[in-house]
Amino acid sequence: MQPQFWDHITHLAEIRESALNAADPKLAVARNLRLHGSILIAGTREIQIQPTTRIFLVAVGKAAPAMSLAAVEVLGNRIGMGVVTVPHGFKALLPSNISVIYAGHPLPDKGSLTAGLAVHAMLEHAKPDDLVLALISGGGSAMLEHPVPGVSLNDLKAINNLLLRSGAPIEFINTVRRALSQIKAGGLARAAAPARVVSLIMSDVVGDRLSAIASGPTVLWRRSKKQHENATDRPLSPPDILKFYQIWDQAPESVRAALSRSSQSPPRARRPFNILVGTNRLVIEAAATRATSLGFKPKVITTRLQGEARLEGQRFGKTLSRTKGPACLLMGGETTVTVQGGGKGGRNQEFALAAALAIEGSSNIAVMAMATDGIDGPTDAAGAIVNGQTASTARALDLVPEASLDQNDAYPLLKAVNSLLIIGPTGTNLNDLVVGLSYP
């Protein structure tokens, strides 16, 4: 029996559940961390652990509580000390020798700076035989911070807010963040020197570039000889990024001064073992498998979704309208929103509302756009579920979908038509998931 449109909410819920199970951070760590006697196995790496070896735990990001719990279950009392940063509102039940510090996201706060100082203090006396286990996940860039001299917390908040509203992709945002931090761009690995560093990483970055995930605290980066000789090979500098997005003049003076200073070669550190344990591709593959079991023919359009949310949503809706069912179109990645209005919403809500306009009038199509962390922008929604009647239902309530998009105000409209997807924080963060269902 073929799937029927009247059951699309149930179908999307089952696909969502399978996708989030694949993104489970505790399982990701458990699959990649094992202790056999004096051998620690991390991914495919085998690391000798002596009886005198001290293991320090550092966990940052939205998945930090679950990843830390998995590490504790594997390593037990071999963990001597630890610092775990946790988003406000999350819970972390960990042993007393591990400090839990609540920190801000998407903007850093006092907790972020407290966590940065605590990590530096813990690692200050690390020795060559010691091991630092870093558990890195999305959100860590804001939640663990130790700024360069002259840059205050208010300065960091101001530049982060400008960047988040500019429409710049997360890779560019993190490029600026790294330049203002002593803990990003390998700063954590350098603070751990001369100890060994093993980092298990869950990616919330399109393309999974390690230096961009949480701004790469354990990724040592040095400019190659070729990059020194050929300026065209160099990525955009932080000042260039701010100027391109027309926010250089609005940036705090201390930030502009810090970014204008010539960079010096950072101190050396032992090369960390950086191991990717969770990606958006796992989410998409699990969603495709579940869609198949429900009777849909899945097609993965991309796992590198980027671009302006409303434009990508419109494009996706048009593609889905031309797709013969039963079919399931899947996309993963992370769009951006260039904020022009003063409304309330998030990138997935904008994507969904734009898709709703593109599929308006259809009777056999549904779209779900969601953040895998359960938090879409500064709202309590993970995203939204829309269909061909969503836009017309809004118009019947004297709401104008096009105006809501123009004002970046998707949340109130989607709430009014009962299309918001509210699931609460999931404790993971592997980018966004878009599911389009076309029925016979």
N, C-alpha and C positions, 0 to 999 in steps of 0.2 A: 504494500500500500504506500502510495506516495505521500509525502508530508503535505499538510494543508495549512493555508495562511492563518486560519482562525487559531492555530496553536503556535503562532510565531513567538509569543512571549516565553512559552515553555522551552521552545527550541533554543532561543537565544540564551536563556538561563542555563541550559545544559552545556552549551558551547562555552559560555563564560566560566562555568565551574571547572570544566576540564582545562581551560587555558590557565586559570589561576592556580590549579593544582600543579601544573607544570612549572609555575613560577615560584613554588614554595621554597623560601630561602633555607629553611632548616634541612629539607631534603637535599638541597644543592650542596650544602656543606657536608652532610653525612656521606654523600656519594664521593666526595673528593678529599676527605680527611680521615686517616686511620692511624692508629698507633699499635705497632707490633713490637713489644719489648723495647729495645733502644732505638728502633727505627720509626720515624714519623714519615708517613706517606701522604704527600699533598699532590693531588692529581696523579701525575706519573713520576714525580720527584721522590726520591728517598733521601731522608736527612737524618744523620746520626745525632742522637740525643744522649748526652752523658748524664750520669746521676747528678752532677753538679750544675747541669744546664738549667738556667731559669727561663721560663716561658712567660713572656709578657703579652697580654691580649689587648688589642686596640680595635674597636668596632665602631664604624660610623655609617650613618645613612638610615633610611626608613626600614631596611631589613635587619638592622643591627641587633634588635632583641632576639629574633629567631635564629640568626646566624650565630650569635654568642651562645645561646642555649645549646645548639648543636655541638659547638666546639667544646663546651664544658662537659657534655655527655661523652665525647670522645677522649678528652685529655684529663678530665677529673682534676685531682689535686696536683697534677703537674703544672697547672697554671698558677704561677706565683702571685701575680698582680694583674690588674686590668682596668682599662677605662673604656666605657661604652657610652656613646652619645645616643640619646633616644629622643625622637620628636615629642613635643608636648602633646599630652593626651594618650600616649602609648604606655604600655606596661612592660616592665622587664624584671622578671624574678630570677636573680642571679646570686651566686655565692657572695658572702660579705667581703671577700678580698677583691672583688671587682666593683669599682666605683661606677655608678650609673648617673649620668649628667644629662639633664633635659635641655635641649637646645632648639633654636628656631629654624624654621623653614617656611617659605623660600628665602626669607631674609635672616641673616645672622643676628644673634642677640647676645646678651651677657653670658648665657649658658654656653654659646659657641666659643667664646673667648676663654671661659673657665675650663672648658674641655681641652682647648689647645694648650693652656698652661699646665693642666694636669698631666697630659701626655708627655710634654717636655720634661716635667719634673720626674715622672716615672722612669723615663728612658735615660736620664742624665748619667746614671752610673751603670749602664748596660756594658757588658764585657763581650769579648770576641766569641766566647763559647755559648753565650745566651742566644735566645731566639725570640723574635717579635712576630707574633701571628696577627696580621692585619685582616680584618673582614670589612670589605668596602662595598657600599651599595649607593644607589641614587639618593640624592639629598645630602650626601656627606659634605659636599662643597660648602654649604651654608652652615652645617652643624658642627664643624670642627675648624677653628680658625685661630691663627696667630699672625696678625697683620705686620707688615713691614713698618719700621719706625716712622712716626709722623702721621700715620693713618689711624683714625679713631673708629670706634664702633659706629658712630653716627655717619661717618664718611662712608664706611662700608655699606651701611643700609641705603644711603642715598644713591651710590653708584649702582648697587644691585637693583634697586627699584627702577632706575633709569634704564638699565639693560633689559630688565624683564618686560618693560612696557614698550621697548623699541622695536620689537619684532625680530631681534637678532636670534639666530639659532643657538642652542645650548653650547655648541663647540666654541663659538665666539665669546659667549658670556664667560665660559670657563677660562678662556685665554686671558681675559682681563682679570678675573679672580686670581689666577695663578701669579700674575705679575705683582699683586698686592699682598701676597701671603708668604709666610715663612714655613708653612706646612704643606702647601700644595706643590705640584710639579716636583715631586720627589723629596719634599721637605721632611716628611715623616721618616723616610728611609735614612736621610742624612742625620736626623735627630737620633735614630736608633744606632748609628755607627758607634763602635765597631761590631755590633751584634749582627747576626743573620736575620733576614726578613723574608717571611713567606706571606703572600697576600692572596686571599681568595676574593674574587671580584664578581659582583653581579652588575650587568651593564644596563644602564638606562639611557645609553647614548646610541644614536643611529650609526651603524657601522662598527660599533663595539671597540673604538679606538681607546686603548687603556689609559692614555694620558688625559683623555677627556672625561673619564668616569670619576665623579667626585673631584675633578681637577687633578687627578693623578698623584695622590700623596705618596705613593710608593713607586712611581715611575720616574726614573732618572732620565733626564733629557739633556743632551749636549748637542750643540750645533755642529754639524759635520763640516769637514774641510770644504766640501762642495758648496754647502750653504754659505760659508764665509765668502767664497769666491764668486758665487753667482746669486745676486740679490733677487733674481726672478724666482729662485727656488724657495725663498723664505716665505713663511705664512704672514698674513697680515699682522702687524704689530698691534699691541693694545691701543696706543693713541690713534692708529689708523682705523681701528674698529669703531672707536667712539666718534671719530670724525665722519666715517661713512654713514653711521646711523644718526648723525647730527645731534649728538649729546655731549660732545667734548666741552663746549662752552658752559653747559649746565652742570658738569661734574665738579665736585668740591675741589678747591685749589690744592689741597694736600694730595688728592688723588692724581691730579694732573702733574704735580711736581714729582710724585713717586714714579709715575709712568714715564716721565721724561728723563729720569736719571739713567745714565748708561749702566747696563746690567753687568755685574761682575760674575766671574766663574764661581759657581757654588762649590763648597767643600766636597771632597770625594766621599763616597760611601761604598760598602759592598753591594754588589749587584743583587737586587731582590729577585725572588722567584714570584712572578706575577701570574696567577692562574685564573682564567675566566671560567666561572662555574655556572653562570646563568645569563641567558640572552633572550631577546625578543623572539628569535627564531624558534626556540622551544615552545613559546606561547602559541605562535602561529601553527606550528606542526600539531600541537595537541588540539587546537581548535579545528583544524582540518580533519583530523582523525574522528573527532566526535561528530562533525557535520556529516561525514561519510556514513557513520552508523545510524544517523537519523534519516538517511535517504537522499541527501544532497550531493551533488557533484562539486567538490571544492576546487577553487582556483586561487592560488596565492598571487596577488598582483605585485606586491612588493613587501619587503621587510625593512625598507629604507625610506619610508614615507617622511617627507619634509615639505615645507612650503606654507603659504598662508592658509589657515584653517578653512575659511569660507570658500576659497577657490578650489581647494582639494576636495571639500565636501560636495560642492556642485559637480565637479568632474566625476567623482565616485557615483553620485546619484544618477547621472546621465548614463554612465557605463552600465550600472545595474539595471536600468530601465531597458537596455537593449539586450540583456542576458536572458536566455530562455531557461526556465526552471524545470525541475528543481535544481537550483545551483546555489553555491555559497561562495561569495567573493570575500577575500581576506586581505587585510593590509596591516602592517605593523610599522612603528616608527614614532615620530613626534612632530606635529605641525607647530606653527607659531601664530601668534595673534599680534598684529600691529594695532595697539590701542589708540583709537580715535575718539571714542565716546567715554561717558562716565558710568556705564552700566555695570551689570553683574553677570559673570559667566566664566567660561573657560574654553580652552581650545577644542575640546571634544564636543562641548555644547554648541559652539559655533559651527563646527564641522557637521554635526547632526542636523542643525537647523537649516544650513545651506543645502544639505542633501534632501531634506524634507521638501524644500522648494523645487528641487530638480525632479522629484518623483511625485509631485502633487497630482492627484487624480488617479493614480494607479491603485489597483485593488489587490495586488499580489506581491507586494514588495515591502520589506522591513529592513531598517538599518540600525545597528548599535555601534556607537563610538564611545570608548571608555578608556580611562587611565587605569593601568593595572595596579597602581597604588591606592585606588579608590578615591583619589582627591583630584578633581579637575579645577585648576585655578583656585582662587580664594573662595571656594564654595564647599558645601557638604555633599555635592554630587560627584559621582565618578564619571558622568557623561550623560548620555541620553539614548532612548530608543524611539525611533520615529517610523512612520509609514506614510502611505499616499494620502491619508486623511488628516495628518497632523497640521499642515498649513491651513487647510480649509476650516478645521475646527477652531484654530486660533482666530481666523478672520470672523467666524461666527460670534466670537467673544469680543469683537471690536479691537482685536490686536493685529498689528501689522508686522509680519515676519521680516520683511525687508528693512523696516525701520529698526527693529530689534537688532539685526545684524549691523546696521550702520552705527548704532550706539553701543556696540559690544555688550548687549543687554539680553542675551539669549535665555538666561536662567529664569526670569519671571514668566516669560512666555511659555517655556517648556514646563514650568511648574503648573501654570494655569491649565495646560492641556494634558496634565498627568503623564508627561513623557520623560521626566528626569529619572536617571538611574542612580539610586542612593543605596550603597552597600557598606559604607563605612570604610575606614582605613584597612587595607588588606595585609599590611606588614611586609609587602614586597614592592618592587618597582622595576619593571622591565619594559619601559616605554608604554605606548598606547596600542590598543587593539580595535580594529574596525572590522565589523562583520556585516555583510550584506546578503540577505536571503531573498531569492527569487523563487516564487512558487509556480506550479503548473497552471 
